[in-house]
């Protein structure tokens, strides 16, 4: 996983993805919130950067944990896409 400073820079560069987080708290979001926001609201470039920073297998593990419960915050299309994507690329 990338250094904390690289992740903080990534959060700063993509701060609009974390619209529900108070500006002064954005630098302290959890890795789970980071993954969910980028997969749900990010573009191809931000998703690739997330994979580079965190690792595709770690992102996939977090994603599968997040969708395994009764409730999920992922859009249905996003959930479906990343299930197929991770089954193919993160195994």
DONUKE-779480 format. One record per residue: y, z, x of N, C-alpha, C, CB in turn; residue number from 1. Coordinates in nm, 3 decimals, m for minus. Each point is the difference from the previous one (the first is absolute). Glycine has a CB too. Layout:
BEGIN
SITE:n_north:n_up:n_east:ca_north:ca_up:ca_east:c_north:c_up:c_east:cb_north:cb_up:cb_east:titi
SITE:Y:Z:X:Y:Z:X:Y:Z:X:Y:Z:X:NUM
...
//
This chain:
BEGIN
SITE:n_north:n_up:n_east:ca_north:ca_up:ca_east:c_north:c_up:c_east:cb_north:cb_up:cb_east:titi
SITE:m0.117:0.000:0.084:0.117:0.000:m0.084:0.125:0.000:0.089:m0.126:0.122:m0.185:1
SITE:0.230:m0.183:0.135:0.123:m0.015:0.078:0.071:0.134:0.018:0.021:m0.233:m0.086:2
SITE:0.069:0.233:0.181:0.082:0.118:0.024:0.090:0.027:m0.120:m0.006:m0.043:0.248:3
SITE:0.036:0.167:m0.267:0.083:0.044:m0.111:0.134:m0.074:m0.004:m0.111:0.223:0.012:4
SITE:0.170:m0.249:0.104:0.131:m0.067:0.005:m0.010:m0.143:m0.053:0.065:0.142:0.196:5
SITE:m0.176:m0.209:m0.171:m0.019:m0.136:m0.051:m0.013:0.001:m0.152:m0.110:m0.066:0.215:6
SITE:0.039:0.164:m0.268:m0.016:0.012:m0.145:0.134:0.033:m0.065:m0.239:0.075:0.030:7
SITE:0.316:0.014:0.033:0.132:0.035:m0.054:0.092:m0.123:m0.001:m0.028:0.237:0.084:8
SITE:0.021:m0.317:0.021:0.079:m0.124:0.005:m0.043:m0.094:m0.113:0.027:0.024:0.251:9
SITE:m0.156:m0.035:m0.272:m0.054:m0.084:m0.108:0.049:0.050:m0.136:m0.203:m0.051:0.140:10
SITE:0.202:0.181:m0.161:0.049:0.057:m0.126:0.148:m0.032:m0.018:m0.171:0.186:0.014:11
SITE:0.250:m0.170:0.092:0.142:m0.030:m0.006:0.023:m0.147:m0.038:0.045:0.178:0.172:12
SITE:m0.119:m0.266:m0.109:0.015:m0.144:m0.024:m0.043:m0.040:m0.141:m0.037:m0.039:0.243:13
SITE:m0.051:0.118:m0.304:m0.053:m0.031:m0.133:0.033:0.109:m0.101:m0.184:m0.130:0.107:14
SITE:0.297:0.196:m0.088:0.032:0.117:m0.083:0.010:m0.032:m0.149:0.121:0.092:0.195:15
SITE:m0.090:m0.215:m0.230:0.009:m0.036:m0.143:m0.136:0.008:m0.070:0.194:m0.148:0.055:16
SITE:m0.303:0.143:0.020:m0.134:0.011:m0.060:m0.027:0.141:m0.051:m0.080:m0.180:0.154:17
SITE:0.155:0.277:m0.104:m0.020:0.140:m0.036:0.113:0.046:m0.092:m0.119:0.044:0.219:18
SITE:0.140:m0.120:m0.324:0.113:0.020:m0.091:m0.002:0.135:m0.069:0.004:m0.244:m0.035:19
SITE:m0.118:0.307:0.021:m0.012:0.127:m0.072:0.024:0.122:0.090:m0.160:m0.112:m0.153:20
SITE:0.172:0.088:0.283:0.016:0.109:0.096:0.149:0.017:0.032:m0.231:m0.045:0.099:21
SITE:0.277:0.169:m0.098:0.139:0.028:0.036:0.025:m0.050:0.141:0.007:0.202:m0.153:22
SITE:0.111:m0.260:0.179:0.028:m0.058:0.132:m0.025:0.097:0.116:0.169:m0.143:m0.110:23
SITE:m0.134:0.268:0.093:m0.016:0.096:0.109:m0.146:0.040:0.022:0.228:0.085:m0.049:24
SITE:m0.318:m0.123:m0.042:m0.141:0.036:0.012:m0.090:m0.118:0.039:0.042:0.177:m0.168:25
SITE:0.015:m0.296:0.177:m0.082:m0.120:0.026:m0.075:0.007:0.133:0.164:m0.129:m0.134:26
SITE:m0.105:0.187:0.235:m0.064:0.005:0.131:m0.119:0.096:0.002:0.219:m0.055:0.104:27
SITE:m0.236:0.132:m0.208:m0.108:0.100:m0.005:m0.109:m0.035:m0.100:0.166:0.170:0.067:28
SITE:m0.170:m0.295:m0.114:m0.103:m0.033:m0.099:m0.138:0.002:0.066:0.165:m0.141:m0.129:29
SITE:m0.264:0.164:0.050:m0.137:0.006:0.052:m0.052:m0.141:0.026:m0.041:0.214:m0.125:30
SITE:m0.064:m0.221:0.203:m0.064:m0.129:0.028:m0.056:m0.059:m0.130:m0.057:0.075:0.235:31
SITE:0.012:0.011:m0.326:m0.050:m0.047:m0.130:0.110:m0.068:m0.080:m0.169:0.185:m0.001:32
SITE:0.287:m0.125:m0.003:0.113:m0.059:m0.073:0.044:m0.129:0.068:0.074:0.228:m0.077:33
SITE:m0.077:m0.231:0.209:0.037:m0.120:0.074:m0.093:m0.116:m0.036:0.088:0.143:0.188:34
SITE:m0.218:m0.117:m0.185:m0.097:m0.105:m0.032:0.019:m0.049:m0.143:m0.163:0.101:0.163:35
SITE:0.174:m0.009:m0.257:0.015:m0.038:m0.140:0.126:m0.084:m0.023:m0.123:0.208:m0.066:36
SITE:0.234:m0.167:0.123:0.126:m0.073:m0.020:m0.005:m0.140:0.061:0.123:0.218:m0.001:37
SITE:m0.176:m0.227:0.121:m0.003:m0.131:0.067:m0.097:m0.094:m0.070:0.058:0.110:0.219:38
SITE:m0.175:m0.061:m0.257:m0.095:m0.089:m0.069:0.051:m0.040:m0.138:m0.187:0.109:0.126:39
SITE:0.252:m0.018:m0.196:0.051:m0.030:m0.134:0.125:m0.086:0.000:m0.097:0.215:m0.073:40
SITE:0.190:m0.188:0.164:0.133:m0.061:m0.009:0.039:m0.085:0.120:0.063:0.191:m0.139:41
SITE:m0.141:m0.185:0.246:0.036:m0.072:0.121:m0.032:m0.149:m0.008:m0.037:0.209:0.125:42
SITE:0.087:m0.281:m0.026:m0.032:m0.142:0.010:m0.107:m0.019:0.108:0.236:m0.065:m0.076:43
SITE:m0.271:m0.058:0.100:m0.105:m0.030:0.098:0.033:0.056:0.138:m0.056:m0.207:m0.129:44
SITE:0.182:0.195:0.170:0.043:0.048:0.131:m0.012:0.152:0.012:0.157:m0.196:0.014:45
SITE:m0.115:0.269:m0.118:m0.006:0.146:0.007:m0.146:0.049:m0.007:0.228:0.014:m0.108:46
SITE:m0.313:m0.082:0.033:m0.141:0.038:m0.006:m0.066:m0.022:0.136:m0.009:m0.059:m0.245:47
SITE:0.037:m0.055:0.308:m0.056:m0.026:0.133:0.047:0.104:0.100:m0.010:m0.244:m0.052:48
SITE:0.138:0.278:0.047:0.054:0.101:0.092:m0.066:0.135:m0.023:0.219:m0.122:0.007:49
SITE:m0.243:0.158:m0.134:m0.071:0.124:m0.031:m0.139:m0.002:0.063:0.128:0.021:m0.217:50
SITE:m0.200:m0.132:0.204:m0.132:m0.011:0.061:0.008:0.015:0.152:m0.072:m0.151:m0.189:51
SITE:0.174:0.092:0.251:0.017:0.009:0.145:0.029:0.144:0.043:0.085:m0.237:0.003:52
SITE:m0.002:0.307:m0.081:0.040:0.136:0.036:m0.110:0.103:m0.024:0.233:m0.064:m0.054:53
SITE:m0.299:0.053:m0.060:m0.095:0.104:m0.044:m0.144:m0.041:0.026:0.164:0.071:m0.174:54
SITE:m0.192:m0.199:0.163:m0.136:m0.051:0.012:m0.055:m0.037:m0.136:m0.035:0.140:0.205:55
SITE:m0.024:m0.256:m0.214:m0.047:m0.049:m0.129:m0.109:0.089:m0.059:0.058:m0.232:0.073:56
SITE:m0.145:0.285:0.011:m0.108:0.085:m0.052:0.054:0.131:m0.057:m0.156:m0.101:0.168:57
SITE:0.257:0.159:m0.103:0.060:0.123:m0.052:0.072:m0.028:m0.131:0.025:0.089:0.235:58
SITE:0.049:m0.201:m0.240:0.069:m0.037:m0.123:m0.101:m0.022:m0.112:0.187:m0.105:0.133:59
SITE:m0.296:0.038:m0.103:m0.105:m0.024:m0.101:m0.061:0.131:m0.048:m0.048:m0.222:0.106:60
SITE:0.021:0.313:m0.014:m0.056:0.131:m0.039:0.095:0.075:m0.093:m0.125:0.011:0.218:61
SITE:0.252:m0.010:m0.183:0.100:0.067:m0.085:0.005:m0.067:m0.137:0.135:0.065:0.204:62
SITE:m0.129:m0.198:m0.205:0.004:m0.076:m0.126:m0.121:0.034:m0.088:0.125:m0.185:0.117:63
SITE:m0.245:0.181:m0.061:m0.119:0.028:m0.080:m0.001:0.144:m0.052:m0.125:m0.169:0.134:64
SITE:0.173:0.263:m0.056:0.011:0.138:m0.050:0.099:0.008:m0.115:m0.054:0.088:0.229:65
SITE:0.165:m0.160:m0.217:0.103:0.004:m0.103:m0.047:m0.063:m0.132:0.172:m0.008:0.180:66
SITE:m0.255:m0.093:m0.173:m0.044:m0.065:m0.124:m0.128:0.060:m0.056:0.108:m0.208:0.079:67
SITE:m0.170:0.302:m0.009:m0.128:0.054:m0.043:0.012:0.103:m0.112:m0.083:m0.042:0.230:68
SITE:0.200:0.096:m0.250:0.018:0.101:m0.104:0.017:m0.061:m0.138:0.101:0.149:0.170:69
SITE:m0.079:m0.064:m0.266:0.020:m0.046:m0.138:0.131:m0.077:m0.015:m0.133:0.195:m0.082:70
SITE:0.231:m0.157:0.160:0.133:m0.058:m0.013:0.041:m0.061:0.134:0.062:0.167:m0.180:71
SITE:0.004:m0.281:0.172:0.047:m0.068:0.120:0.140:m0.053:m0.026:m0.237:m0.061:0.067:72
SITE:0.321:0.062:0.035:0.136:m0.052:m0.013:0.012:m0.146:0.040:0.083:0.229:0.042:73
SITE:m0.194:m0.292:m0.011:0.004:m0.140:0.040:0.007:m0.090:m0.122:m0.130:0.054:0.206:74
SITE:0.208:m0.162:m0.192:0.002:m0.103:m0.103:m0.140:m0.062:m0.005:0.252:m0.047:0.034:75
SITE:m0.295:0.007:m0.150:m0.135:m0.053:m0.016:m0.027:m0.120:0.091:0.003:0.081:m0.236:76
SITE:0.092:m0.173:0.243:m0.018:m0.118:0.087:m0.007:0.039:0.147:0.121:m0.138:m0.168:77
SITE:m0.038:0.234:0.207:0.001:0.048:0.139:m0.134:0.065:0.033:0.249:0.035:m0.010:78
SITE:m0.296:0.048:m0.079:m0.128:0.068:0.019:m0.113:m0.102:0.015:0.084:0.197:m0.133:79
SITE:m0.088:m0.293:0.045:m0.104:m0.103:0.004:0.007:m0.080:0.131:0.006:m0.014:m0.253:80
SITE:0.115:m0.029:0.290:0.017:m0.079:0.122:m0.049:0.076:0.122:0.195:m0.115:m0.104:81
SITE:m0.152:0.241:0.120:m0.035:0.073:0.121:m0.146:0.046:0.000:0.236:0.075:0.015:82
SITE:m0.297:m0.061:m0.129:m0.144:0.027:m0.002:m0.074:m0.120:0.061:0.023:0.147:m0.207:83
SITE:0.013:m0.265:0.166:m0.062:m0.121:0.054:0.035:m0.015:0.148:0.009:m0.111:m0.228:84
SITE:0.118:0.129:0.262:0.046:m0.016:0.138:m0.071:0.097:0.095:0.222:m0.077:m0.086:85
SITE:m0.224:0.203:0.049:m0.061:0.100:0.088:m0.153:m0.015:0.007:0.188:0.155:m0.055:86
SITE:m0.250:m0.197:m0.052:m0.144:m0.026:0.005:m0.033:m0.109:0.101:m0.019:0.069:m0.240:87
SITE:0.110:m0.162:0.254:m0.023:m0.112:0.091:0.044:0.032:0.143:0.030:m0.155:m0.193:88
SITE:0.082:0.226:0.209:0.062:0.013:0.133:m0.007:0.138:0.063:0.148:m0.176:m0.073:89
SITE:m0.188:0.277:m0.001:0.003:0.136:0.056:m0.138:0.065:0.005:0.233:0.022:m0.086:90
SITE:m0.336:m0.101:0.078:m0.136:0.056:0.001:m0.057:0.003:0.137:m0.033:m0.083:m0.226:91
//
